[in-house]
Amino acid sequence: MKLCMIGTSYVGLVSGVCFADLGNDVVCVDKDLNKIENLKKGIIPIYEPGLEELVKKNYTNGRLKFSNNLKDSVIKSDIIFICVGTPTKKNSNAADLSQVYSVAKKIRSYITSKFKIIITKSTVPLTTGDEIEKIFSKKKSKKFFSVVSNPEFLREGEAIRDFIYPDRIVIGTSDDRSNKILKNLYSPLISKGAKYINTARRASELIKYASNAFLATKITFINEIANLCEKSNINVEDISIGMGLDERIGSRFLRAGPAYGGSCLPKDTKAIVTTANKFKTNLSLVKSVIKSNQNRSLLLLNKVNEILKGKIKNKNICFLGVTFKANTDDMRDSSTLTMIPTLSKKGAIINYYDPTGEKNHFKKIKNVTFSKNIKSAIHNSDLVIIHTEWNDFKSINFKSLIKKKNFIIYDMRNIYSPLKMKKAKIKYFGIGR
């Protein structure tokens, strides 16, 4: 099939490349010409394991193209995916849909007599598809188009695997013609065991938001239980295992750590609350999840203050990992965005290392330095904070690399065994331990 992906950020690029790898002819479109030219050269704008190789493979064999010509790309395609950003509005918790509607208006003018399926792949609130359909219906007969919701469920760091082996494929449409075409498009994945769900368009939109709100709730819940474990001398990992073995609960997203962040959970929890308000419904549970998560970084800062007995000034503090999770370069809503500036203001001398490189977020902050490797980052540390669970950090010989004798480890991902740290005579703190 001939597909057009509008937007070459995370969702659009990953989905487009994977569709091409399944044998479809795909054109990824972006208004940023520099981005398009870089993609043609194999320069990838995001960090995602395995993505660069797939881009080069499918671009070389001709199934994957990159273009900034929206009109030509739409005209030549059968299915158009809208994959633009839906960030949180400034001074509001609502999703900013301006890019979605702008693209929809442009697409409308390029549809003539050939039937097109218009798909929202971007995460959009309830009724967005209705509004897009209104935009098209003003100037086009419904026989020439169908507006469908097809949310993505891609985890950063595992996106390629999530696309190829999805838990489910959700198609929101009441149009039989579109449903048959899309079921055929996804047939290679369905044959591998993916569950294909055809539902109403509004239901499809809400499935995505409800899923993310629930995952955010699980993370926040176990983080709060971790707080209780620290006060009661219990290991939170025992709690996670004991809970996770209950099939009704499951083990995923039950690992205590920093606040949840990234491109999805923070903005989507806010957006679903805003949508609920629109329909005069109070999502009090989700509101409490948002508040708890926002307070998480402050709680971790208090723990750092406690570990250092209030003596933060002139202390050498190293952060291992600054992205919100491993296997991604995404800094959005990472706890480090709160922790590092705050500790700097209190007089700490901060070094950090992350496998994805130096971050612009910290370049102008006083006494914050990026180190190019683990050794140089930690060698002079009073306190090492393991913030992100990169594999690089799981087997460090701290005693041989850190020159100071009385250094402290604050392991926010519980990578290391407290017992082994005790035997090594290293002062060690974890989360919920």
N, C-alpha and C positions, 0 to 999 in steps of 0.2 A: 504493500500500500504506500501511497505518497502522503507523507506527514510533514507538517510545519509546526515547529516549536518556537513560540514567540517568547524570547527571554533566554539568555544563556548563562544565568546564574545557576544555583544549585539544582533546583528541580528541573528546569528546562534542559540543561546540559546533560545531566545524568540520564534523564528519561530519553532524550533524543538519541544519545549514544547507544543506550541499551536497545531501543527500538530498531536502530540501524543494525545492531549486532544480531537481531532476530531475523534480518533479511529484508527490512523495509527501506524505502528510499526516504531519507530524512533531511530536511533543511532546517538548521537552527538559525533564527533571525535575531538580530540585536541592533539597536540604533547606534550603539557605540562602535564606530568603525575600527578603532584601535583594537578593541577586544576581538572583533571578527578577524582582523588580520593576524593577530597573535594566535588565535585558534587554528587558523590555516597553517601556521608554522609549528603547531603542536605545543604552544605555550598555554597552559591551563590556568584560568583565573582563580581556581579554588583548589584546596588540598583535599583529595579524596582517594584513598588507596585503590589502585587498579584503573583509575579513570584515564590517566594519560595514555596508557597502553591501548585501551579500547578506542580512544579518540584517533590515535595514529593509525591503528589497524583499519577502522571503518572509513576514515577519510582517504586513506591510500587506495582502498578497493572501490571507492566511488559511491558507497551507499550513504555516506554522511557528507553534507555540504554546510558551509557557513556563509551567511549573506546579511547585508543590511538593507536589501531591497524587499520590503514587506509586501508590496503590491504583487510583484512577480512570484514571490514565494507562496502567497495565498492562492493566487489564480491557478498555480500548477499543482496544488495539494488537494487531497480529498478530505483530510481531517486536520483541523487547526487546533492546537493546544495553546491556551493562554497560560503562560508560566511566569508572569511578572510578579514583582514584589507586592506584598500587602502588609507593610509595616504598621506599627501603632501610630496613630495620628499624634502630632504635637499637641500638648495640652488636653489630651483626651485618651481614653482607653479603647476607643473604637479603631477598627481596622481601616487603614487608608486605602480606598479602592479606586483612587483616581487613575492609576496606571491601567487597571483592569478595564474601566469604562472607556478610557482614551483609546486603548487598543481595539475594543469592541466597535467603536465608532469608525475607526479606520478600516477594519476588516469588512464592515457592512458595505462600504463603497466599492470593494473589490469583488463582491459576489454578484454574478450575473445570472446565467441560466443553469449552471451546474450545481447540483446539490452538494452542500458542505455540512460537515458536522463541526460545530464550535464547542470546544471542551474547556471548562475551567479546571486546570490542573493546579493552579494556585490555590492556597487555602483561603477560602472566602466564606463570609458569614451567610447565614440563612437568608434567603430571598435574593441573593446576588444573581443567580441564574434567571430569576424572574425579571430583574431589571435589564439584564443583557438581552433577553428575549424582546422586551419592550423597545430597546434601542434598535434592534433589527426590524421589528414589525412595523416601525414607522415608515420604512421605505422599501421593505422587501416582503414578498409573499412567503408564508411559512412553508410552502412546498420546496423552497430553495435552501432551507437551512433547518438545523435542529440544534438547540442549545442543551448541552449535557454536562453534568457534574461528574468528574472522575478524580477524586482526591488522591494525593500521593501519601504513602506511608513509608518514607525513606528515612532511615536513621543516619545522621552524619557519621562518617567513619565506616559504615557498613551498607552504604546506599546501593552499590552494585549488586551485592548479594540479596538485599531486600527487594530489588526490582526483579531479579531473575527467579527468586524463590519467595514470592509474597505469601503472607498469611491469607489475604483476600484481595479481590479486585472488586471495587465498588463502582457501579455505573448507575448514575441517577438520571433516568429518562423514562418517559411513558411512551416514547416513539419506538415502535417495533422495528422499523427499518434501521434506525441508529443502533439499537440494541444488538441486532444480528451482525451488523458490520463490526461493532466493537468486540463482540464475543469472538468473532473470527480473528480480529487483530490480536487479541490476547490468547488465542488458542494454544500457542506454544507453551505458555505459562500454565494454562488450565490443565494441559496434558501432564504437567509435572506435579499436579496436585493442588494448585491454587483454587480457592473457592471463589466462584464468580457470583456476585450478588447484584441483581437488578432491582433497583428500588426507585422511589420517587426522587425527583431532583432535590427538593428541600431536605429530604431525609438523608441523602448522600452528603450534602453540605454539613449537616449537623453531626453525622457519624464521625467526621474528621475532628471537629471541635470537641465533641464529647469524649472521644478517645484520648486526645491530648490532655484534656482537663482531668481525666481519670488517672493517667500516668503521672501527671504533676502531683495529684493527690497522694499516690503511692509513695513517691519520692519524699514529699513533705512529711507524710506520716512516719516513715521510718527515721527521718532526721529528728523528728520530735521524740520518738521513742529512744533514739540514741542519746538525746539530752537526759532523759530519765535514767538510762543505763549508766551514764557517767556519774550521776549523783548517787546511784544505788549499788555501784561496784559490780555491774553485770556487763558481759560482753554482748554488744548489739548483734554481732554475727550469729550468735546462738539463737537469738530471737528471729533473725531473718531466715535462718535455716528451718527453724521450727514452724514458722508461719508459712514459708514458701512451699513446704511439703503438702500443705492443704491445697488440693486441686482447685478449690473455690477461690483461692487467693493467688497462688502461683509465685514463683521465686523472682521473676524479672522485675526490675525497678524497685527492689527492696534492699539496695545497698546504700548505707548511710554515707554521707559525704558533704561537700559544699552545697550551696544553693543550686537548683536547676537553672540552666541558662540555654544559650543557643538561639537558633532562628525561629523555633516553634513554640515551645511551652510558655515562655513569658508573654509573648504577644497573643497567643491563642486563648490562654486563660482569661486575659483581659477582654478580648473580643467577644467571647461567649457570654461573659457577664453583661457587656454592653448590649448584645443581642437579646438577652433575657429581659433586660430593662425595657427594651423596645416593645417586647410582648408582655410587659407588666408582670414579670416573674422574677422572684428574688432567688438567685443562686448563692445563698449564704455560705454554703460549704466551699464553693470555689473561691469566693471572696476571702475566706479565712486562709485558704491555701496560698493565695497571692500574698497576703499580709505576712504569713509565716515565712514564706520564701524570701521576701524582701528583708526580713529581719535576720535571716540566716547569716549573712556576711558580717553583720555587727556582732552577733553572738560569737562567731569564730575569732573576730578581732579581740573580743573580751577574753577569749581563751588564750590567745597569744600574750595578752597583757598579764594574764594569770601565770602562764608558763615562765615569763621573764620577770615575774614579781614586780611588775610596774616599771621596770628599768629598761625602757625601749631606746632611749636616746643613745646614739653612737653604737648601738648593737648592729652587728653584721648579720642580716637576715637574707637567706637565699630562698627563692621560690623555684622549685622544680616543676615546670609546666605552668602555663598561664591561661591556656585556652579552657573553655568551659568543660571539655571532655577530651579524651585521647582520640587520635586518628582524625583530627580535624584542625584547621587553623582558625576556626570561628571563635571570636572573642566576645560575641554578643552576650551581655548579662553574665559574664564570668565573674565569680566572686573576687578575682584579683583586681578588677576595675575599681572596687571599693577598698580592698585591703591594702594594696600597694600605695596608693596616694595617701591614705590615712596614716600608715606607718611612716611614710616619708615625712609627713607634717610633724610627726612626733619625734623626729630626729634620727630615725633608723637609717642605716646605710644598706641599700638593697641591691643584690645581684639576682638575676633570674636567667634561667635557661629553658628554652622550649625547642623541640625538634623542628617546628615550623618557622623558626627564625625570630628576629627582632620585631617588636610591635610598636607601631606609631603612637599608640595610646600612652606609652610611658616615656617617650623621647624627651618631653619637655618637663618631666617631673624631677625635682632636685634629688640628687643622691640615688638615682636608679640607673643601674648599668646592666646591659645585656652581655652575657658571656656566651662564647661560641661552643663551649663544651661543658660537660658536667663537672670535670675536674676543676676548671678555673672558676666555675660558679660557686662551688661549695668549699674551696680550700681554706678560706679565712672565716668561715661561718661560726657565729654563736648559736644560730638557730636555722635549721633547714626545714622548710615547709614543703612537703610533697603535696602539691595541689592537684595535679593531673596524672591520671593513671597510664602513662606511657610505658611501654615495655622496657624502654631504656632505663627506667628508674627502679626496676624490680630486683636487681642483683648488685647493688652498689656496695663496695667495701668502704664504708664511711671512715673507719679508723685510719685507713691507709691514705685517704685523700684529704682529710681535714686536719690542718696543722694544730688547731686548738684542742686541748684535752677535754674540756668540760662543755663540749657542744651538745645541743639538744635537737632531737628529731620530732617534728610534729607531722604525723602521717595522716593527712586528711582523706586518704583512700584506703587505709588499713591494708597496705601492701605487705608490710612486714609483721612478723610474729613478735608479740611483746615478750614472749619467753626467750627467744633467740637474742633479742635486744638486751634483755636483762643479763643473760649469760655473757654477752659481749661487753657488758658494763657501759652501755650507752643509755643515756637518759632519753626516754621515749614516751611520746603521747600519741594516741590514736583518736578516732572518732567513736564515741559510744563504748569506750573501753575503760 
